């Protein structure tokens, strides 16, 4: 398969070229797979001599999944946050009314 003159092989690699400013275009097929849109933030890392690109959204999702193991399933943090905010509001009202 060819994308903008680039050849996509049966492997997971797509050939691309750096321009004179050091920029590289992420081919459409990869942008679609990563669900990247114009303006999205991507995170770059180098492991050994391999450049990895990850969407910020995917990184956040992965961190949330890894933290989920520390929260019991029956616990709803949103309910706790709402309860905390209501208690804080009640205290502020009492202080204001004297």
C-alpha positions as CSV (number, residue, x, y, z in Angstrom):
1,X,0.0,0.0,0.0
2,X,1.3,3.5,-0.8
3,X,0.5,6.6,1.2
4,X,1.6,10.0,-0.2
5,X,4.4,8.2,-2.1
6,X,5.5,6.3,1.0
7,X,5.4,2.5,0.9
8,X,3.6,0.7,3.7
9,X,4.9,-2.8,3.9
10,X,3.3,-5.8,5.6
11,X,5.3,-5.0,8.7
12,X,4.4,-2.3,11.2
13,X,6.9,0.2,9.6
14,X,6.3,3.1,7.3
15,X,9.2,4.9,5.6
16,X,9.3,8.7,6.0
17,X,12.0,11.3,5.5
18,X,13.1,14.3,7.7
19,X,13.0,17.6,5.9
20,X,15.7,20.2,6.2
21,X,14.2,21.6,9.4
22,X,14.2,18.2,11.1
23,X,10.5,17.8,10.7
24,X,8.7,14.6,9.8
25,X,5.1,14.1,8.7
26,X,3.3,11.3,10.5
27,X,1.5,9.4,7.7
28,X,-2.3,9.4,7.6
29,X,-2.5,5.7,8.3
30,X,-0.5,6.1,11.5
31,X,-2.4,9.2,12.6
32,X,-5.7,7.3,12.1
33,X,-4.4,4.4,14.1
34,X,-3.3,6.6,17.0
35,X,-6.5,8.8,16.6
36,X,-4.4,11.9,16.2
37,X,-6.0,15.1,15.1
38,X,-4.4,18.5,14.2
39,X,-3.4,20.3,17.4
40,X,-3.1,17.1,19.5
41,X,-0.2,16.8,21.8
42,X,2.2,13.9,21.1
43,X,4.9,12.6,23.4
44,X,8.2,11.5,22.0
45,X,10.7,9.2,23.7
46,X,13.8,7.4,22.7
47,X,14.4,3.9,24.0
48,X,17.8,2.6,23.0
49,X,18.0,4.0,19.5
50,X,14.2,3.8,18.8
51,X,12.0,6.9,18.6
52,X,8.5,6.3,20.0
53,X,5.5,8.5,19.4
54,X,2.5,8.4,21.7
55,X,-0.6,10.5,21.9
56,X,-1.0,12.4,25.2
57,X,-4.5,11.0,25.4
58,X,-3.2,7.4,25.2
59,X,-0.6,8.1,27.9
60,X,-3.3,9.6,30.3
61,X,-5.5,6.6,29.6
62,X,-2.7,4.1,30.3
63,X,-1.9,5.9,33.6
64,X,-5.5,5.9,34.6
65,X,-5.7,2.2,33.9
66,X,-2.6,1.5,36.0
67,X,-4.0,3.5,38.9
68,X,-7.4,1.8,38.8
69,X,-5.9,-1.2,40.6
70,X,-5.6,0.9,43.8
71,X,-9.3,2.0,43.9
72,X,-11.9,-0.5,45.1
73,X,-14.5,-1.1,42.4
74,X,-17.4,-0.2,44.8
75,X,-15.8,3.2,45.5
76,X,-16.9,6.1,43.3
77,X,-14.3,8.9,43.5
78,X,-16.7,11.3,41.8
79,X,-19.3,10.8,44.6
80,X,-16.5,11.5,47.2
81,X,-15.5,14.6,45.3
82,X,-19.1,15.9,45.2
83,X,-19.5,15.1,48.9
84,X,-16.3,16.9,49.8
85,X,-17.3,20.0,47.8
86,X,-20.7,20.1,49.4
87,X,-19.1,19.9,52.9
88,X,-16.7,22.7,51.9
89,X,-19.6,24.8,50.6
90,X,-21.5,24.2,53.8
91,X,-18.5,25.4,55.9
92,X,-18.1,28.5,53.7
93,X,-21.8,29.3,54.1
94,X,-21.6,28.9,57.9
95,X,-18.5,31.2,58.1
96,X,-20.1,33.8,55.9
97,X,-23.4,33.8,57.9
98,X,-21.4,33.8,61.2
